[in-house]
Amino acid sequence: MWRCGAALCTTTSDQLVNFLKTQKPGFRLVFDQLAADSYWYIDLMKGMKAQLPYVVGNQEMAVTHVTMKCWNPTDHCTFYLS
């Protein structure tokens, strides 16, 4: 499993949203809390919730989206570009 490097663990929700906007439609990215610093992950999740629509759970979508998996599977969120 690839572990979160210093560059990724300093990424902000603004940067992640901008990255998603530059991807081809249907692009999918998955983050797993096991591979990240917990404080950074919680902050990133809060920022994403403030910026993008989301559904609770690990959802496959036809639109560009990012799934953030958490320790508790019921807390997984999938953020998508509308």
C-alpha positions in Angstrom: 0.0 0.0 0.0 1.3 3.4 -0.9 1.5 5.7 2.1 0.8 9.4 2.1 3.9 11.4 1.3 4.7 14.9 2.6 3.4 16.5 -0.6 0.0 14.8 -0.5 -0.4 15.3 3.3 -0.1 19.0 2.9 -2.7 19.2 0.1 -5.7 21.4 0.9 -9.3 20.9 -0.1 -9.0 23.9 -2.5 -6.1 22.2 -4.2 -7.9 18.9 -4.4 -11.0 20.5 -5.9 -8.9 22.4 -8.5 -7.1 19.1 -9.4 -10.4 17.3 -9.9 -11.7 20.1 -12.2 -8.7 19.5 -14.5 -9.3 15.8 -14.9 -11.3 14.1 -17.7 -14.9 13.4 -17.0 -15.4 10.2 -15.0 -12.0 10.4 -13.3 -12.0 8.6 -9.9 -9.7 9.1 -7.0 -9.8 7.1 -3.7 -8.2 8.2 -0.4 -8.0 5.8 2.5 -7.6 7.2 6.0 -5.2 4.3 6.8 -2.7 5.9 4.5 -2.8 9.4 5.9 -2.3 11.5 9.0 -5.6 11.6 10.9 -5.6 15.3 11.6 -4.9 16.2 8.0 -7.5 13.7 6.8 -10.2 15.2 9.0 -9.4 18.7 7.9 -9.4 17.6 4.2 -12.8 15.9 4.7 -14.3 19.0 6.3 -13.0 21.2 3.5 -14.4 18.9 0.9 -17.8 18.8 2.5 -17.9 22.6 2.4 -17.0 22.7 -1.3 -18.6 19.8 -3.2 -21.8 17.9 -3.1 -21.4 14.4 -1.7 -23.1 11.2 -0.8 -22.3 9.0 2.1 -20.7 5.8 1.1 -18.3 4.4 -1.5 -20.2 5.2 -4.7 -19.1 4.6 -8.2 -20.3 7.5 -10.4 -20.0 8.4 -14.1 -18.9 11.9 -13.1 -15.5 13.0 -11.8 -15.4 12.1 -8.1 -13.2 11.3 -5.1 -14.1 8.8 -2.4 -12.6 9.3 1.0 -12.6 6.1 3.1 -12.6 6.4 6.9 -11.8 4.1 9.8 -15.6 3.6 10.1 -17.1 2.4 6.8 -20.3 4.3 7.6 -18.3 7.5 7.4 -17.0 7.0 3.8 -18.0 9.9 1.6 -17.9 10.3 -2.2 -17.5 13.9 -3.4 -18.4 14.7 -7.0 -18.3 17.5 -9.5 -21.8 18.4 -10.7 
